[in-house]
Each structure stands twice: as structure tokens, then as C-alpha cells.
Amino acid sequence: MSAAFLTARDLAVTLSGRDVLRGVSLDLTRGHLVALVGPNGAGKTTLLRALAGLIESQGEITIGGDSLASLALRERAKRFGYLPQGHLVHWPLPVRDVVALGRFPHGATDPAWLSPLDAEAVDRAMAVTDVTQFADRIVTELSGGERSRVALARVLALEAPVVLADEPTASLDPRYQLDVMQTLRTTADAGTLVIVVTHDLGSAARFADTVLVMASGALAAHGTPNDALSDEIMQQVFRVSAYRAQYQDSGVILPWSGT
Amino acid sequence: MTRRSGSNSSAAAVTAALAVLVAMLAIGSLAVGPVKLSPLTVVQALAGLGGEVQQIIVQEIRLPRTILALAIGGILGLSGAALQGLLRNPLASPSLFGAPQSAAFGAVLIISLGLADVRSFALPAAAITMAFVSVFVLLAVAGRNASLLLLILAGLAISALAGAATALVMNLSANPFASLEIAFWLLGSLEDRSFRHVVLALPFIVAGGVLLFSQRAAFRALSLGEETAQSLGVDVARLRLIVIAGTALGVGGAVSVSGTIGFIGLVAPHLVRPLIGHDPARVLLPSALAGAALLLAADIAVRLIPASSDIKVGVLTSIIGVPFFLYLIVRERRALGGGVA
């Protein structure tokens, strides 16, 4: 489990003539929760999309020893659970059908006809995200917070080796923010590589094994929460100073004042 | 496999009921005309029994018209549902995007240039090409993840352009009888169609239908947006091309023998959604059946409505379809008003 599962070498992305991402190299391991932080526009979402092969990029990405470029679309889809921002569902579908779409890369293209294996994965994902109670409700009628948990359930149902989640805690109340981070932590502990984009430095420090700090399309820091979110980086990248403490074996980092 | 009851079994029941309705309307369509026949006579004549006159009326005079109504209504309903699935948008439809109008322009151009008569394969070829160009241009102009408003404005522009181009061709046409012929044909009608027309259109309609139906699973993944669908393994760029090609083949093939018959593609999916839900894959087949039922019914109605001159079926579907479109606009007002589309 210690060998790098997802690697990137000199990753660069250019969107309409602008370098959105440059010179990003990573070695990430299964079983880790990686928090991807950085100011707005730093390129966090672009990095997630590039890693999942959803946008064109220069450089080399490997997953599980295979070059990403050599994998067919369907094979890539089995390896990355991708949760975009917004949690949009365009049609008023039942929650269970939306979660079942997570099994799509495994060939389960019709939610009404799931193999026992697929049905169990869907049930598990709904249970850990606490959405089983509204399995039969219509997704577009749920609150924003409920909908984002359904979206997370959809991604977890895939049971992929890598989960890429773009701000999964946005629009959630504190209780569910904690629940979602805890769920992702548990998912990582079960052997998944979880990469979470977040603006919440506090939960990054608390839940992540590794923190990646991005600034202007490049990696500014990369390491344990304490190393990556040092006072120096907090000043340089976020232009804030932070309050630090220790509580119940976890480091607490709280952005305190702008400079 | 674990089969879940509920939405799926009700979808199967609705589909079966629609199929029965289409079969009944098809028999009705064979029974109606200057010589009224009973449904029993029609079934007998189809089976090669009964009087020779009745057999000729049913098999040779009315059957091509019925087959065309069934196939054209079906492909219009299917392509409406497919476009709505591709664009995740309940107001998408071939006629709002100018596809039939563009196909008609292609056909009219061929006729008035004297390149082909109305019974040659050049006609569907031209209609299909123009339909393809129009949908392709529409999606290119509107861009990825286009809003409702953008799509409809672009569709309006393309319809207007195709209409103007058609008018120009008629305007420049040297033979006034030719332009009269073209005008009547543009209204959309299934009168006096023969098996030659069926042969001309049916292969393209079937090919388009197969293409669109083959993509049903991808429409379901697209419910989550293009980026997520791509992350689930759907090649969205390829899907777009297939849907454009399928729509162009189906609508172009249909228009080349019937003229423009509008709004069935818009209306049919909306009729089936309250019955079977919004799953964009599951609405495809019922939408095709509902489209076939609508066009068969409209084509029966134009033969029953007493009028001094024949009412064209395309005129009737528009008269019913446009108020329905207005109703949809009222329902989707929030999205059209610039809210969350």
C-alpha cells in the first residue's frame, strides 16, 4: 500500500491560452486522504479534472502502474469516482436511480436492473451517506445539503480505487460537513485514495494525511498538514495568519486574521 | 438480476398500452377515407381476405399512408426525446431547432433546380444533409452546456434562415406551378403517398431510429451533466455526433416524403413523462409510440374534418402543437427568465 498509486509528472494545462496548471508532480498512495487547498482560481478543480482525464493535459499521469492516456474511457471511469461541484441533476429522478448511476462504469446502465453486486454497492453507499431514508424521493425536491449527500453516495457506489471530490462539504451544515469528512476518512482507511478540494483548512488539518497547497496553478506546498500549512505558507498563499492548537490528538488550524 | 418493481413495470405497462393504441389507430387510419371500411374489413383485407376492391384500397392505397404516419410520427417523437435527453432540456425538439425547416429547404432546392423529381433518392439525401447541417450549426453556436434561452434563440435563427432560404428559392422559381406545388408540400401532408415514398423514406427513418435508440444509456448518464457523464465513461463528443446524425437521418428522411410536420417531437415526450417518469432512457420508446399515435390520429382527423379544401396534417399538428409550446413556456418561465436552467 505504500507504493504510489496515482502519479503525475510535470502536469500542465492550458485553457484558452492561459496556463492554468504548470509543473505539478505528485505521488499519492492508496489509503490516504489528501486535501487539496488553495485560494480561489489556484487551479484546484483543473488539477482534479486533469487527474481524472476529463481535460487535455501535458505531462504523464499513471494510475495503478498504467499510463492514464493508454486507458479506454470506460476503464478510466472504473478507477476514478469523480464528484464535481454543484451536484446538478437535470431530471427529477428518484434518489436511488441517481446513486445507481455510480455503477454505470461497471455496466449497470439501467437502475431498474441491477445485479446483486451492484445493488449491494448502491445500498452500502446510501447507508454510509445517510440517504437511505429518502431513496424513493425525487432528487430535485431535496434540500441542497441532502442533494450533496446523494451526489457523494453516487460517487461512493462506484467503489473505485480513487475518489476525487470537489468541495463536497460546500452548502452543508456543520453536522453534515463533519459527517462527509468522516465518511471520506473511513473510505480512505478502507484502502481508497481520496482527494478532496476544500476551503476548510480546519478540516483539512484534522482529517487529511497529506495536504497539497496550490497557488497560481502550481504546488506551493505538499506534506503533512502541519508542514504544508505552516505559518509561512499561510501568509504567502492565503495571506492570513492562523491560530493553532491541539485538541483530542488532532491539530487545530483556524485562520484568524488577514494581513 | 434484481428487478425492481415500481417505475420499471409501470413503464412496461404504459409502453404496451401505447403499442395497442398505435395498432388501433393504424387500423382506424386504414378504415377512413372516401370509402369507409369497418375495422374487421380492414383486418381481413390486410390478411388477403375479403373483396378484391377492399384489398386494393387497404393494401395499395391506404397502407403506404398509414406506414408513413406511423414511421414519421415515431421518429419525430423519438428524436424529440433524444434531443431532450442530449441537452437535458424539456423544450428541445427538432422543429424548434429548425431541423425540418432546413430539411425542407434542402428538398425544395433540389426540386426547383430540376436536379431530381420528387421520387428520387436525391431528395432525402438533400433533406438529410441540410437537417444535419442545421442541428450541427445549432449545437456549435449554442456551445457546450448551453442554456435553454440560448438554444431556443439559436433554433429560432436557424428556422428563420431556412424559411427565408426556402422563400427565396420559391421566389426565384421560374415556374409558378412549381412554387405552388412546393408550397403545398411544405405544409406537410401524407395524402396520396405510395410505396415508392415508403421505400424512399423508411430506410433512413429506421437507421436514424436505431442510432438514437442505441444511445439510450448515455442519456441517463447525461442526467448528471456532461462532465460527470464523461467521468462515468460516456464519450460526450461522440454521443453528440451520433444524436445529430440520427436526428438528421430520421427527420430528413421524413421531411423528404411528408414535408414539414412540426411539434410532434416536442409534445410526445411530455405526454409520456407523467406516466413513466423522467428517466431520459426510459422515455425514448414510449415517446416514439406517442409520436406515432399523435400523427396517426392527426392524419385520421384531417380526413374526417369536413372542409371545402383538404386540411394538411402538418398544419393541424402545428395548430395543436404551438399552444402546447406556449403552455410549456409558461411552465418553464423561471428557467427561461434567466434563473437556474
Interface residues (C-beta under 8 A of the other chain):
Chain A: R49 A52 L54 L73 R74 R76 A77 K78 F80 Y82 P84 G86 L88 V89 H90 W91 P92 L93 P94 D97 V98 L101 F104 P105 T109 D110 P111 A112 W113 L114 S115 P116 A119 R154
Chain B: M1 T2 R3 R4 S7 N8 R88 N89 A217 R220 A221 L222 S223 L224 G225 E227 T228 Q230 S231 L232 G233 V234 D235 G277 H278 D279 P280 A281
